[in-house]
């Protein structure tokens, strides 16, 4: 999924790549520098609020739905042991077919590699 060890590791590297110092970036996202430092060092759990994560992504210059955007949301979700990242949770809740999809995958014993193939097929054949 990701080459980064943690949400904090990814956030810190992304912040540095965007040429932000810790204090400046904290100001941009409306946080205290100490909280940002704690987050980057794994002493604070990643935020789960979609708007907070979107603000972080936007300040870092991530395009919505880019690999970087998805990594930010995915790592935040994973570290908080949530099943779905915040950016897809509302979408999935609104689809009645979601349980059908997961039950079908379970019944057919879809493997991780088959699921990845399915994702690539959808990306290739269904335009935005």
Secondary structure, 3 states (H helix, E strand, C coil): CCCCCCHHHHHHHHHHHCCCCHHHHHHHHCCCHHHHHHHHCCCCCCCCCHHHHHHHHHHCCCCCCCHHHHHHHHHHHHHCCCCCCHHHHHHHHCCCCHHHHHHHHHHCCCCHHHHHHHHHHHHHHCCC
